[in-house]
Amino acid sequence: MTDETERMLRAAGLDPDQVRRIIENALAEDLGPDGLDVTSAATIPATQTGTADVVARADGVVAGLAVAAAVFELAAGGSGIGRTVEVSLVAHDGERVARGDVLATVYGPTRVLLTAERTALNLLCRMSGVATHTRAWADALAGSKAMVLDTRKTTPGLRALEKYAVRAGGGTNKRMGLHDVAMVKDNHKFAAGGVAAAYRRVREAFPEVPVQVEVDTLAEAVEAVEAGARFLLLDNMPPALLAEVVAAVGDRAELEATGGLTLADAAAVGATGVDFLSVGALTHSSPILDIALDLRTE
């Protein structure tokens, strides 16, 4: 991929080497052991060049344009044709786009454009769908201090891309994995003998790792804070109970509403005074944003 594409990926908080691996695996899935797009190889001369537009087929929020550019560039590098592609981005990640908007233009060997098309669109449509869904939650929370968070309920292998799409849509990332934040949930509390005991064990074993504690009742919330917890997950609590916990805990801990949240209830939950709403659906249930590649007539 080009230096400029790598720069854009880094600016988005993405590791170009990780993105490269994701794309190479996706292309290999399409091209098989011989690395061949049989339809394009049979119908399009290797010397033919073309221009194609990446076009929104629906209104939404775009995310992943640099990733899509990297797909075309990497496909060109592995095509054996010996020529590169040129990708010009028209839109910017995080922007609202409308049906019919041109998001990017790609010029290069026609075989490469069509070989890379589906992989580029699979990633771009997926990421833009996540960004679009996230923006709806962010808009619903406007006027409150609450922010929408993602979870680990991501597509295996695509977590970094999906979490970036959440950021592009106006959301906030929670932990990346099991390694960077300790999250004491119901099963941990059960196994450890209670919320306070579980919290203390994590803090003793990993003193530098942030700890978050899931609680189900007002009493558990108070117990967790008194044990030292500074971030609570308020699990499946109705707005009235969330407001009680906010009043009882005050500014002693950051508070996250989680479990069973719906977009229709987002404003009411945000109005309780919690700091965050965590929504697994941002990444596990977002529909794609329909985006297509239209080859121009030269």
C-alpha positions, -999 to +999 in steps of 0.1 A: +000+000+000+011+036-005+028+058+021-002+081+020-026+052+027-004+041+056-004+076+070-042+078+068-045+044+086-022+055+114-041+088+117-072+067+123-055+048+150-051+017+129-020-004+125-011-006+088+005-041+092-027-054+109-049-039+082-026-055+056-030-089+072-068-086+073-069-076+036-045-103+025-066-129+042-098-116+027-083-115-008-070-150-004-104-162+006-118-148-027-089-158-050-082-193-038-049-213-040-040-200-075-047-163-066-070-160-096-102-141-105-112-165-133-140-142-147-119-111-149-089-131-162-110-145-190-129-114-201-106-085-195-072-080-212-043-075-188-035-042-206-069-027-202-073+002-177-104+017-163-118+042-138-144+033-112-164+053-087-172+041-052-208+053-048-232+054-018-264+035-025-280+048+007-278+077+032-254+071+061-221+078+077-190+066+059-160+048+075-131+028+062-122+047+030-084+043+036-090+006+043-108+003+009-080+021-008-055-003+007-075-032-007-071-019-043-034-011-038-026-045-023-046-063-050-026-044-076+006-054-060-003-091-061-019-092-095+012-098-115+001-072-140+029-049-129+009-016-126-004+002-096-038+018-090-045+054-080-072+060-054-086+095-049-108+099-018-137+123-023-155+118+011-139+116+046-146+091+073-172+103+098-190+123+072-227+119+065-232+108+029-263+106+007-275+081-018-256+088-051-226+105-035-192+095-050-170+085-020-138+077-040-125+072-075-101+044-084-080+042-116-059+013-127-059-021-145-096-030-149-089-066-138-075-053-105-105-030-100-130-059-104-109-084-085-106-061-055-142-048-057-159-072-034-132-073-007-130-035-007-168-032-005-173-059+021-150-040+045-162-005+036-199-014+038-194-031+071-175-003+087-198+023+073-228+004+087-213+004+121-205+041+119-241+049+107-256+029+136-233+045+161-242+080+149-278+073+156-270+065+192-247+095+195-275+117+182-300+102+206-277+110+235-271+146+224-279+170+253-267+146+280-232+139+291-235+102+283-215+086+255-222+054+236-196+026+241-189-005+220-182-040+235-161-071+226-191-084+205-172-079+173-167-100+141-137-122+148-106-108+130-123-074+124-123-059+159-098-031+152-117-020+121-152-022+137-140-003+168-125+024+145-159+026+128-175+032+162-151+061+167-159+075+132-196+074+141-192+094+172-189+066+198-162+056+222-142+024+225-143+003+256-115-023+262-099-039+231-097-073+247-093-094+278-058-080+283-061-042+287-090-039+311-102-062+339-140-066+339-155-083+369-188-098+358-214-120+375-195-153+370-163-138+384-181-126+415-197-160+420-164-178+416-145-153+439-172-152+466-186-117+461-180-084+444-156-070+469-135-101+470-133-103+432-123-067+429-095-071+455-081-102+438-079-084+405-063-053+420-037-074+439-029-095+408-027-067+383-023-034+401-018-013+370-047-026+350-080-006+351-108-026+367-145-024+359-171-041+380-206-052+369-233-047+395-270-056+395-284-037+425-279-004+443-264-023+473-238-040+450-229-006+435-223+009+469-203-022+480-181-021+448-173+016+453-165+012+489-141-017+479-123+008+457-140+003+422-140+034+401-159+022+371-192+003+374-213-015+349-250-011+359-265-042+344-301-043+331-312-015+354-343+006+345-339+044+343-353+049+378-328+026+394-300+041+373-308+075+387-307+061+423-273+047+417-261+080+402-273+098+433-258+072+457-224+070+440-220+106+430-186+113+414-168+084+432-170+062+400-178+064+363-211+047+356-220+027+325-256+015+317-254-019+300-277-047+290-310-046+271-306-010+259-326+002+229-322+032+207-358+043+217-348+044+253-314+060+248-324+096+257-341+085+289-311+064+300-287+093+292-309+117+312-303+096+344-268+110+347-248+079+337-215+085+319-218+058+293-242+034+275-226+002+262-243-012+232-231-046+218-254-041+188-231-014+174-209-042+162-229-074+163-261-062+147-254-032+125-267-035+090-242-026+063-244+007+045-250-001+008-221+011-013-212+000-048-184+002-073-194+016-107-171+012-136-171+042-159-174+040-197-142+054-210 
